[in-house]
Amino acid sequence: MRPLFLCRACGANWPCSPARLALLVIYRDNPAGLRNCLTDRLTIAISDQPRMDPVVLTTRFLGWIPPDDS
């Protein structure tokens, strides 16, 4: 849910654990697509929450992604 990016199902900060798992499944064959998707949402979150530390948001949105082995 914007502008705070909370999970509609559990109310936790998005991407919550279930959302992360779902995203990993959806993008299992497309890690670049996962990064692009989350980067797009991060950009929106930074715009929606100008008082929030962008480093904290970046860690929240991108810090959990497995490293790309390519």
N, CA, C and O atoms as a Maestro MAE file, in Angstrom:
{
 s_m_m2io_version
 :::
 2.0.0
}

f_m_ct {
 s_m_title
 :::
 protein
 m_atom[280] {
  # First column is atom index #
  i_m_mmod_type
  r_m_x_coord
  r_m_y_coord
  r_m_z_coord
  i_m_residue_number
  s_m_chain_name
  s_m_pdb_residue_name
  s_m_pdb_atom_name
  i_m_atomic_number
  :::
  1 25 0.845 -1.182 0.000 1 A "MET " " N  " 7
  2 3 0.000 0.000 0.000 1 A "MET " " CA " 6
  3 2 0.888 1.241 0.000 1 A "MET " " C  " 6
  4 15 1.750 1.407 0.863 1 A "MET " " O  " 8
  5 25 0.670 2.072 -0.944 2 A "ARG " " N  " 7
  6 3 1.384 3.337 -0.993 2 A "ARG " " CA " 6
  7 2 0.661 4.340 -0.111 2 A "ARG " " C  " 6
  8 15 -0.546 4.204 0.087 2 A "ARG " " O  " 8
  9 25 1.326 5.310 0.409 3 A "PRO " " N  " 7
  10 3 2.701 5.712 0.136 3 A "PRO " " CA " 6
  11 2 3.729 5.058 1.052 3 A "PRO " " C  " 6
  12 15 4.928 5.265 0.864 3 A "PRO " " O  " 8
  13 25 3.292 4.268 2.044 4 A "LEU " " N  " 7
  14 3 4.247 3.698 2.992 4 A "LEU " " CA " 6
  15 2 4.825 2.363 2.546 4 A "LEU " " C  " 6
  16 15 5.753 1.847 3.168 4 A "LEU " " O  " 8
  17 25 4.287 1.809 1.484 5 A "PHE " " N  " 7
  18 3 4.714 0.498 0.992 5 A "PHE " " CA " 6
  19 2 4.611 -0.548 2.095 5 A "PHE " " C  " 6
  20 15 5.595 -1.163 2.505 5 A "PHE " " O  " 8
  21 25 3.387 -0.720 2.552 6 A "LEU " " N  " 7
  22 3 3.077 -1.770 3.517 6 A "LEU " " CA " 6
  23 2 2.381 -2.903 2.780 6 A "LEU " " C  " 6
  24 15 1.671 -2.669 1.802 6 A "LEU " " O  " 8
  25 25 2.580 -4.114 3.242 7 A "CYS " " N  " 7
  26 3 1.954 -5.285 2.638 7 A "CYS " " CA " 6
  27 2 0.444 -5.239 2.899 7 A "CYS " " C  " 6
  28 15 0.010 -5.011 4.029 7 A "CYS " " O  " 8
  29 25 -0.336 -5.454 1.866 8 A "ARG " " N  " 7
  30 3 -1.794 -5.466 2.023 8 A "ARG " " CA " 6
  31 2 -2.263 -6.674 2.823 8 A "ARG " " C  " 6
  32 15 -3.309 -6.621 3.469 8 A "ARG " " O  " 8
  33 25 -1.505 -7.754 2.787 9 A "ALA " " N  " 7
  34 3 -1.913 -8.985 3.470 9 A "ALA " " CA " 6
  35 2 -1.585 -8.958 4.964 9 A "ALA " " C  " 6
  36 15 -2.421 -9.323 5.790 9 A "ALA " " O  " 8
  37 25 -0.358 -8.521 5.313 10 A "CYS " " N  " 7
  38 3 0.056 -8.628 6.718 10 A "CYS " " CA " 6
  39 2 0.348 -7.283 7.385 10 A "CYS " " C  " 6
  40 15 0.482 -7.220 8.607 10 A "CYS " " O  " 8
  41 25 0.446 -6.217 6.606 11 A "GLY " " N  " 7
  42 3 0.704 -4.901 7.170 11 A "GLY " " CA " 6
  43 2 2.161 -4.594 7.461 11 A "GLY " " C  " 6
  44 15 2.486 -3.499 7.920 11 A "GLY " " O  " 8
  45 25 3.045 -5.552 7.198 12 A "ALA " " N  " 7
  46 3 4.483 -5.340 7.428 12 A "ALA " " CA " 6
  47 2 5.070 -4.477 6.308 12 A "ALA " " C  " 6
  48 15 4.451 -4.283 5.262 12 A "ALA " " O  " 8
  49 25 6.267 -3.972 6.552 13 A "ASN " " N  " 7
  50 3 6.972 -3.249 5.494 13 A "ASN " " CA " 6
  51 2 7.117 -4.150 4.277 13 A "ASN " " C  " 6
  52 15 7.517 -5.309 4.387 13 A "ASN " " O  " 8
  53 25 6.782 -3.594 3.110 14 A "TRP " " N  " 7
  54 3 6.922 -4.341 1.871 14 A "TRP " " CA " 6
  55 2 8.306 -4.070 1.299 14 A "TRP " " C  " 6
  56 15 8.753 -2.923 1.327 14 A "TRP " " O  " 8
  57 25 8.991 -5.061 0.790 15 A "PRO " " N  " 7
  58 3 8.574 -6.444 0.644 15 A "PRO " " CA " 6
  59 2 8.808 -7.251 1.922 15 A "PRO " " C  " 6
  60 15 9.940 -7.401 2.383 15 A "PRO " " O  " 8
  61 25 7.724 -7.761 2.474 16 A "CYS " " N  " 7
  62 3 7.793 -8.614 3.660 16 A "CYS " " CA " 6
  63 2 8.291 -10.005 3.249 16 A "CYS " " C  " 6
  64 15 8.495 -10.266 2.063 16 A "CYS " " O  " 8
  65 25 8.480 -10.869 4.197 17 A "SER " " N  " 7
  66 3 9.006 -12.213 3.898 17 A "SER " " CA " 6
  67 2 8.158 -12.968 2.875 17 A "SER " " C  " 6
  68 15 8.716 -13.528 1.932 17 A "SER " " O  " 8
  69 25 6.818 -13.005 3.025 18 A "PRO " " N  " 7
  70 3 6.029 -13.704 2.002 18 A "PRO " " CA " 6
  71 2 6.139 -13.054 0.621 18 A "PRO " " C  " 6
  72 15 6.165 -13.754 -0.392 18 A "PRO " " O  " 8
  73 25 6.204 -11.726 0.576 19 A "ALA " " N  " 7
  74 3 6.349 -11.042 -0.711 19 A "ALA " " CA " 6
  75 2 7.705 -11.353 -1.339 19 A "ALA " " C  " 6
  76 15 7.801 -11.552 -2.550 19 A "ALA " " O  " 8
  77 25 8.741 -11.394 -0.523 20 A "ARG " " N  " 7
  78 3 10.073 -11.720 -1.038 20 A "ARG " " CA " 6
  79 2 10.090 -13.116 -1.645 20 A "ARG " " C  " 6
  80 15 10.627 -13.325 -2.733 20 A "ARG " " O  " 8
  81 25 9.502 -14.060 -0.936 21 A "LEU " " N  " 7
  82 3 9.437 -15.431 -1.453 21 A "LEU " " CA " 6
  83 2 8.663 -15.476 -2.766 21 A "LEU " " C  " 6
  84 15 9.096 -16.111 -3.727 21 A "LEU " " O  " 8
  85 25 7.531 -14.808 -2.802 22 A "ALA " " N  " 7
  86 3 6.722 -14.783 -4.028 22 A "ALA " " CA " 6
  87 2 7.499 -14.149 -5.180 22 A "ALA " " C  " 6
  88 15 7.458 -14.651 -6.304 22 A "ALA " " O  " 8
  89 25 8.203 -13.058 -4.912 23 A "LEU " " N  " 7
  90 3 8.991 -12.404 -5.958 23 A "LEU " " CA " 6
  91 2 10.115 -13.308 -6.460 23 A "LEU " " C  " 6
  92 15 10.389 -13.355 -7.659 23 A "LEU " " O  " 8
  93 25 10.763 -14.020 -5.546 24 A "LEU " " N  " 7
  94 3 11.823 -14.947 -5.965 24 A "LEU " " CA " 6
  95 2 11.270 -16.052 -6.861 24 A "LEU " " C  " 6
  96 15 11.936 -16.482 -7.803 24 A "LEU " " O  " 8
  97 25 10.071 -16.506 -6.573 25 A "VAL " " N  " 7
  98 3 9.449 -17.540 -7.404 25 A "VAL " " CA " 6
  99 2 9.073 -16.960 -8.767 25 A "VAL " " C  " 6
  100 15 9.367 -17.551 -9.806 25 A "VAL " " O  " 8
  101 25 8.428 -15.814 -8.751 26 A "ILE " " N  " 7
  102 3 7.992 -15.186 -10.006 26 A "ILE " " CA " 6
  103 2 9.182 -14.895 -10.914 26 A "ILE " " C  " 6
  104 15 9.107 -15.110 -12.124 26 A "ILE " " O  " 8
  105 25 10.264 -14.414 -10.343 27 A "TYR " " N  " 7
  106 3 11.429 -13.986 -11.129 27 A "TYR " " CA " 6
  107 2 12.569 -14.999 -11.087 27 A "TYR " " C  " 6
  108 15 13.719 -14.634 -11.329 27 A "TYR " " O  " 8
  109 25 12.275 -16.255 -10.785 28 A "ARG " " N  " 7
  110 3 13.341 -17.252 -10.622 28 A "ARG " " CA " 6
  111 2 14.232 -17.388 -11.852 28 A "ARG " " C  " 6
  112 15 15.418 -17.687 -11.721 28 A "ARG " " O  " 8
  113 25 13.686 -17.175 -13.030 29 A "ASP " " N  " 7
  114 3 14.477 -17.271 -14.260 29 A "ASP " " CA " 6
  115 2 14.877 -15.904 -14.810 29 A "ASP " " C  " 6
  116 15 15.400 -15.804 -15.920 29 A "ASP " " O  " 8
  117 25 14.630 -14.862 -14.038 30 A "ASN " " N  " 7
  118 3 14.894 -13.517 -14.523 30 A "ASN " " CA " 6
  119 2 15.368 -12.613 -13.376 30 A "ASN " " C  " 6
  120 15 14.646 -11.702 -12.969 30 A "ASN " " O  " 8
  121 25 16.576 -12.862 -12.853 31 A "PRO " " N  " 7
  122 3 17.054 -12.036 -11.734 31 A "PRO " " CA " 6
  123 2 17.182 -10.556 -12.088 31 A "PRO " " C  " 6
  124 15 16.983 -9.698 -11.228 31 A "PRO " " O  " 8
  125 25 17.509 -10.249 -13.332 32 A "ALA " " N  " 7
  126 3 17.593 -8.839 -13.740 32 A "ALA " " CA " 6
  127 2 16.206 -8.196 -13.687 32 A "ALA " " C  " 6
  128 15 16.073 -7.028 -13.321 32 A "ALA " " O  " 8
  129 25 15.194 -8.948 -14.045 33 A "GLY " " N  " 7
  130 3 13.826 -8.447 -13.967 33 A "GLY " " CA " 6
  131 2 13.415 -8.155 -12.533 33 A "GLY " " C  " 6
  132 15 12.728 -7.169 -12.266 33 A "GLY " " O  " 8
  133 25 13.838 -9.015 -11.610 34 A "LEU " " N  " 7
  134 3 13.562 -8.790 -10.185 34 A "LEU " " CA " 6
  135 2 14.221 -7.502 -9.725 34 A "LEU " " C  " 6
  136 15 13.587 -6.678 -9.066 34 A "LEU " " O  " 8
  137 25 15.483 -7.324 -10.068 35 A "ARG " " N  " 7
  138 3 16.186 -6.093 -9.680 35 A "ARG " " CA " 6
  139 2 15.510 -4.870 -10.281 35 A "ARG " " C  " 6
  140 15 15.347 -3.854 -9.606 35 A "ARG " " O  " 8
  141 25 15.116 -4.963 -11.550 36 A "ASN " " N  " 7
  142 3 14.450 -3.830 -12.205 36 A "ASN " " CA " 6
  143 2 13.110 -3.518 -11.542 36 A "ASN " " C  " 6
  144 15 12.791 -2.354 -11.301 36 A "ASN " " O  " 8
  145 25 12.341 -4.539 -11.252 37 A "CYS " " N  " 7
  146 3 11.042 -4.371 -10.601 37 A "CYS " " CA " 6
  147 2 11.207 -3.666 -9.255 37 A "CYS " " C  " 6
  148 15 10.510 -2.695 -8.962 37 A "CYS " " O  " 8
  149 25 12.123 -4.161 -8.452 38 A "LEU " " N  " 7
  150 3 12.327 -3.588 -7.121 38 A "LEU " " CA " 6
  151 2 12.951 -2.200 -7.180 38 A "LEU " " C  " 6
  152 15 12.649 -1.350 -6.342 38 A "LEU " " O  " 8
  153 25 13.811 -1.963 -8.153 39 A "THR " " N  " 7
  154 3 14.393 -0.635 -8.316 39 A "THR " " CA " 6
  155 2 13.315 0.373 -8.700 39 A "THR " " C  " 6
  156 15 13.321 1.505 -8.216 39 A "THR " " O  " 8
  157 25 12.393 -0.033 -9.564 40 A "ASP " " N  " 7
  158 3 11.278 0.852 -9.920 40 A "ASP " " CA " 6
  159 2 10.449 1.200 -8.688 40 A "ASP " " C  " 6
  160 15 10.096 2.361 -8.484 40 A "ASP " " O  " 8
  161 25 10.143 0.211 -7.880 41 A "ARG " " N  " 7
  162 3 9.342 0.447 -6.680 41 A "ARG " " CA " 6
  163 2 10.122 1.266 -5.643 41 A "ARG " " C  " 6
  164 15 9.544 2.084 -4.928 41 A "ARG " " O  " 8
  165 25 11.423 1.041 -5.571 42 A "LEU " " N  " 7
  166 3 12.263 1.836 -4.675 42 A "LEU " " CA " 6
  167 2 12.219 3.306 -5.075 42 A "LEU " " C  " 6
  168 15 12.098 4.178 -4.215 42 A "LEU " " O  " 8
  169 25 12.316 3.581 -6.349 43 A "THR " " N  " 7
  170 3 12.274 4.956 -6.839 43 A "THR " " CA " 6
  171 2 10.962 5.626 -6.444 43 A "THR " " C  " 6
  172 15 10.950 6.787 -6.033 43 A "THR " " O  " 8
  173 25 9.866 4.897 -6.570 44 A "ILE " " N  " 7
  174 3 8.555 5.422 -6.184 44 A "ILE " " CA " 6
  175 2 8.510 5.647 -4.674 44 A "ILE " " C  " 6
  176 15 8.011 6.674 -4.214 44 A "ILE " " O  " 8
  177 25 9.027 4.692 -3.904 45 A "ALA " " N  " 7
  178 3 9.013 4.811 -2.441 45 A "ALA " " CA " 6
  179 2 9.824 6.020 -1.979 45 A "ALA " " C  " 6
  180 15 9.409 6.725 -1.058 45 A "ALA " " O  " 8
  181 25 10.960 6.265 -2.599 46 A "ILE " " N  " 7
  182 3 11.779 7.427 -2.238 46 A "ILE " " CA " 6
  183 2 11.008 8.711 -2.522 46 A "ILE " " C  " 6
  184 15 11.062 9.660 -1.741 46 A "ILE " " O  " 8
  185 25 10.296 8.735 -3.636 47 A "SER " " N  " 7
  186 3 9.491 9.901 -3.985 47 A "SER " " CA " 6
  187 2 8.311 10.073 -3.021 47 A "SER " " C  " 6
  188 15 7.994 11.190 -2.612 47 A "SER " " O  " 8
  189 25 7.669 8.962 -2.666 48 A "ASP " " N  " 7
  190 3 6.508 8.997 -1.772 48 A "ASP " " CA " 6
  191 2 6.885 9.339 -0.336 48 A "ASP " " C  " 6
  192 15 6.063 9.873 0.410 48 A "ASP " " O  " 8
  193 25 8.120 9.035 0.059 49 A "GLN " " N  " 7
  194 3 8.552 9.212 1.449 49 A "GLN " " CA " 6
  195 2 9.830 10.052 1.513 49 A "GLN " " C  " 6
  196 15 10.886 9.542 1.887 49 A "GLN " " O  " 8
  197 25 9.743 11.320 1.157 50 A "PRO " " N  " 7
  198 3 10.959 12.143 1.069 50 A "PRO " " CA " 6
  199 2 11.710 12.303 2.393 50 A "PRO " " C  " 6
  200 15 12.897 12.632 2.388 50 A "PRO " " O  " 8
  201 25 11.044 12.078 3.514 51 A "ARG " " N  " 7
  202 3 11.727 12.218 4.815 51 A "ARG " " CA " 6
  203 2 12.415 10.938 5.254 51 A "ARG " " C  " 6
  204 15 13.187 10.942 6.213 51 A "ARG " " O  " 8
  205 25 12.140 9.847 4.561 52 A "MET " " N  " 7
  206 3 12.754 8.555 4.902 52 A "MET " " CA " 6
  207 2 14.170 8.512 4.322 52 A "MET " " C  " 6
  208 15 14.405 8.966 3.202 52 A "MET " " O  " 8
  209 25 15.093 7.971 5.084 53 A "ASP " " N  " 7
  210 3 16.480 7.837 4.629 53 A "ASP " " CA " 6
  211 2 16.525 6.925 3.406 53 A "ASP " " C  " 6
  212 15 16.114 5.768 3.499 53 A "ASP " " O  " 8
  213 25 17.011 7.408 2.264 54 A "PRO " " N  " 7
  214 3 17.057 6.582 1.059 54 A "PRO " " CA " 6
  215 2 17.924 5.335 1.215 54 A "PRO " " C  " 6
  216 15 17.680 4.328 0.549 54 A "PRO " " O  " 8
  217 25 18.928 5.390 2.083 55 A "VAL " " N  " 7
  218 3 19.767 4.213 2.317 55 A "VAL " " CA " 6
  219 2 18.946 3.120 3.001 55 A "VAL " " C  " 6
  220 15 19.073 1.941 2.673 55 A "VAL " " O  " 8
  221 25 18.116 3.516 3.942 56 A "VAL " " N  " 7
  222 3 17.252 2.551 4.629 56 A "VAL " " CA " 6
  223 2 16.283 1.925 3.635 56 A "VAL " " C  " 6
  224 15 16.089 0.709 3.638 56 A "VAL " " O  " 8
  225 25 15.674 2.748 2.786 57 A "LEU " " N  " 7
  226 3 14.755 2.212 1.779 57 A "LEU " " CA " 6
  227 2 15.476 1.299 0.792 57 A "LEU " " C  " 6
  228 15 14.946 0.257 0.405 57 A "LEU " " O  " 8
  229 25 16.668 1.685 0.390 58 A "THR " " N  " 7
  230 3 17.430 0.854 -0.549 58 A "THR " " CA " 6
  231 2 17.737 -0.501 0.066 58 A "THR " " C  " 6
  232 15 17.609 -1.528 -0.599 58 A "THR " " O  " 8
  233 25 18.137 -0.513 1.316 59 A "THR " " N  " 7
  234 3 18.414 -1.776 2.005 59 A "THR " " CA " 6
  235 2 17.145 -2.616 2.093 59 A "THR " " C  " 6
  236 15 17.176 -3.826 1.865 59 A "THR " " O  " 8
  237 25 16.049 -1.982 2.418 60 A "ARG " " N  " 7
  238 3 14.763 -2.685 2.538 60 A "ARG " " CA " 6
  239 2 14.324 -3.296 1.217 60 A "ARG " " C  " 6
  240 15 13.868 -4.439 1.189 60 A "ARG " " O  " 8
  241 25 14.452 -2.558 0.127 61 A "PHE " " N  " 7
  242 3 13.957 -3.022 -1.163 61 A "PHE " " CA " 6
  243 2 14.949 -3.929 -1.886 61 A "PHE " " C  " 6
  244 15 14.535 -4.868 -2.566 61 A "PHE " " O  " 8
  245 25 16.227 -3.673 -1.754 62 A "LEU " " N  " 7
  246 3 17.215 -4.392 -2.566 62 A "LEU " " CA " 6
  247 2 18.208 -5.223 -1.760 62 A "LEU " " C  " 6
  248 15 18.865 -6.100 -2.321 62 A "LEU " " O  " 8
  249 25 18.330 -4.973 -0.479 63 A "GLY " " N  " 7
  250 3 19.361 -5.619 0.319 63 A "GLY " " CA " 6
  251 2 19.192 -7.127 0.494 63 A "GLY " " C  " 6
  252 15 20.151 -7.813 0.848 63 A "GLY " " O  " 8
  253 25 18.031 -7.638 0.260 64 A "TRP " " N  " 7
  254 3 17.760 -9.062 0.480 64 A "TRP " " CA " 6
  255 2 17.934 -9.899 -0.791 64 A "TRP " " C  " 6
  256 15 17.896 -11.128 -0.728 64 A "TRP " " O  " 8
  257 25 18.124 -9.253 -1.933 65 A "ILE " " N  " 7
  258 3 18.200 -9.996 -3.205 65 A "ILE " " CA " 6
  259 2 19.494 -10.808 -3.255 65 A "ILE " " C  " 6
  260 15 20.565 -10.290 -2.938 65 A "ILE " " O  " 8
  261 25 19.398 -12.075 -3.651 66 A "PRO " " N  " 7
  262 3 20.621 -12.882 -3.795 66 A "PRO " " CA " 6
  263 2 21.554 -12.253 -4.835 66 A "PRO " " C  " 6
  264 15 21.082 -11.647 -5.797 66 A "PRO " " O  " 8
  265 25 22.849 -12.389 -4.655 67 A "PRO " " N  " 7
  266 3 23.790 -11.832 -5.643 67 A "PRO " " CA " 6
  267 2 23.620 -12.513 -6.997 67 A "PRO " " C  " 6
  268 15 23.269 -13.688 -7.097 67 A "PRO " " O  " 8
  269 25 23.882 -11.730 -8.019 68 A "ASP " " N  " 7
  270 3 23.803 -12.225 -9.395 68 A "ASP " " CA " 6
  271 2 25.124 -12.908 -9.716 68 A "ASP " " C  " 6
  272 15 26.187 -12.294 -9.616 68 A "ASP " " O  " 8
  273 25 25.056 -14.180 -10.103 69 A "ASP " " N  " 7
  274 3 26.264 -14.951 -10.386 69 A "ASP " " CA " 6
  275 2 26.724 -14.853 -11.838 69 A "ASP " " C  " 6
  276 15 27.683 -15.518 -12.230 69 A "ASP " " O  " 8
  277 25 26.047 -14.025 -12.639 70 A "SER " " N  " 7
  278 3 26.431 -13.972 -14.057 70 A "SER " " CA " 6
  279 2 27.583 -13.042 -14.297 70 A "SER " " C  " 6
  280 15 28.025 -12.887 -15.436 70 A "SER " " O  " 8
  :::
 }
 m_bond[279] {
  # First column is bond index #
  i_m_from
  i_m_to
  i_m_order
  :::
  1 1 2 1
  2 2 3 1
  3 3 4 2
  4 3 5 1
  5 5 6 1
  6 6 7 1
  7 7 8 2
  8 7 9 1
  9 9 10 1
  10 10 11 1
  11 11 12 2
  12 11 13 1
  13 13 14 1
  14 14 15 1
  15 15 16 2
  16 15 17 1
  17 17 18 1
  18 18 19 1
  19 19 20 2
  20 19 21 1
  21 21 22 1
  22 22 23 1
  23 23 24 2
  24 23 25 1
  25 25 26 1
  26 26 27 1
  27 27 28 2
  28 27 29 1
  29 29 30 1
  30 30 31 1
  31 31 32 2
  32 31 33 1
  33 33 34 1
  34 34 35 1
  35 35 36 2
  36 35 37 1
  37 37 38 1
  38 38 39 1
  39 39 40 2
  40 39 41 1
  41 41 42 1
  42 42 43 1
  43 43 44 2
  44 43 45 1
  45 45 46 1
  46 46 47 1
  47 47 48 2
  48 47 49 1
  49 49 50 1
  50 50 51 1
  51 51 52 2
  52 51 53 1
  53 53 54 1
  54 54 55 1
  55 55 56 2
  56 55 57 1
  57 57 58 1
  58 58 59 1
  59 59 60 2
  60 59 61 1
  61 61 62 1
  62 62 63 1
  63 63 64 2
  64 63 65 1
  65 65 66 1
  66 66 67 1
  67 67 68 2
  68 67 69 1
  69 69 70 1
  70 70 71 1
  71 71 72 2
  72 71 73 1
  73 73 74 1
  74 74 75 1
  75 75 76 2
  76 75 77 1
  77 77 78 1
  78 78 79 1
  79 79 80 2
  80 79 81 1
  81 81 82 1
  82 82 83 1
  83 83 84 2
  84 83 85 1
  85 85 86 1
  86 86 87 1
  87 87 88 2
  88 87 89 1
  89 89 90 1
  90 90 91 1
  91 91 92 2
  92 91 93 1
  93 93 94 1
  94 94 95 1
  95 95 96 2
  96 95 97 1
  97 97 98 1
  98 98 99 1
  99 99 100 2
  100 99 101 1
  101 101 102 1
  102 102 103 1
  103 103 104 2
  104 103 105 1
  105 105 106 1
  106 106 107 1
  107 107 108 2
  108 107 109 1
  109 109 110 1
  110 110 111 1
  111 111 112 2
  112 111 113 1
  113 113 114 1
  114 114 115 1
  115 115 116 2
  116 115 117 1
  117 117 118 1
  118 118 119 1
  119 119 120 2
  120 119 121 1
  121 121 122 1
  122 122 123 1
  123 123 124 2
  124 123 125 1
  125 125 126 1
  126 126 127 1
  127 127 128 2
  128 127 129 1
  129 129 130 1
  130 130 131 1
  131 131 132 2
  132 131 133 1
  133 133 134 1
  134 134 135 1
  135 135 136 2
  136 135 137 1
  137 137 138 1
  138 138 139 1
  139 139 140 2
  140 139 141 1
  141 141 142 1
  142 142 143 1
  143 143 144 2
  144 143 145 1
  145 145 146 1
  146 146 147 1
  147 147 148 2
  148 147 149 1
  149 149 150 1
  150 150 151 1
  151 151 152 2
  152 151 153 1
  153 153 154 1
  154 154 155 1
  155 155 156 2
  156 155 157 1
  157 157 158 1
  158 158 159 1
  159 159 160 2
  160 159 161 1
  161 161 162 1
  162 162 163 1
  163 163 164 2
  164 163 165 1
  165 165 166 1
  166 166 167 1
  167 167 168 2
  168 167 169 1
  169 169 170 1
  170 170 171 1
  171 171 172 2
  172 171 173 1
  173 173 174 1
  174 174 175 1
  175 175 176 2
  176 175 177 1
  177 177 178 1
  178 178 179 1
  179 179 180 2
  180 179 181 1
  181 181 182 1
  182 182 183 1
  183 183 184 2
  184 183 185 1
  185 185 186 1
  186 186 187 1
  187 187 188 2
  188 187 189 1
  189 189 190 1
  190 190 191 1
  191 191 192 2
  192 191 193 1
  193 193 194 1
  194 194 195 1
  195 195 196 2
  196 195 197 1
  197 197 198 1
  198 198 199 1
  199 199 200 2
  200 199 201 1
  201 201 202 1
  202 202 203 1
  203 203 204 2
  204 203 205 1
  205 205 206 1
  206 206 207 1
  207 207 208 2
  208 207 209 1
  209 209 210 1
  210 210 211 1
  211 211 212 2
  212 211 213 1
  213 213 214 1
  214 214 215 1
  215 215 216 2
  216 215 217 1
  217 217 218 1
  218 218 219 1
  219 219 220 2
  220 219 221 1
  221 221 222 1
  222 222 223 1
  223 223 224 2
  224 223 225 1
  225 225 226 1
  226 226 227 1
  227 227 228 2
  228 227 229 1
  229 229 230 1
  230 230 231 1
  231 231 232 2
  232 231 233 1
  233 233 234 1
  234 234 235 1
  235 235 236 2
  236 235 237 1
  237 237 238 1
  238 238 239 1
  239 239 240 2
  240 239 241 1
  241 241 242 1
  242 242 243 1
  243 243 244 2
  244 243 245 1
  245 245 246 1
  246 246 247 1
  247 247 248 2
  248 247 249 1
  249 249 250 1
  250 250 251 1
  251 251 252 2
  252 251 253 1
  253 253 254 1
  254 254 255 1
  255 255 256 2
  256 255 257 1
  257 257 258 1
  258 258 259 1
  259 259 260 2
  260 259 261 1
  261 261 262 1
  262 262 263 1
  263 263 264 2
  264 263 265 1
  265 265 266 1
  266 266 267 1
  267 267 268 2
  268 267 269 1
  269 269 270 1
  270 270 271 1
  271 271 272 2
  272 271 273 1
  273 273 274 1
  274 274 275 1
  275 275 276 2
  276 275 277 1
  277 277 278 1
  278 278 279 1
  279 279 280 2
  :::
 }
}
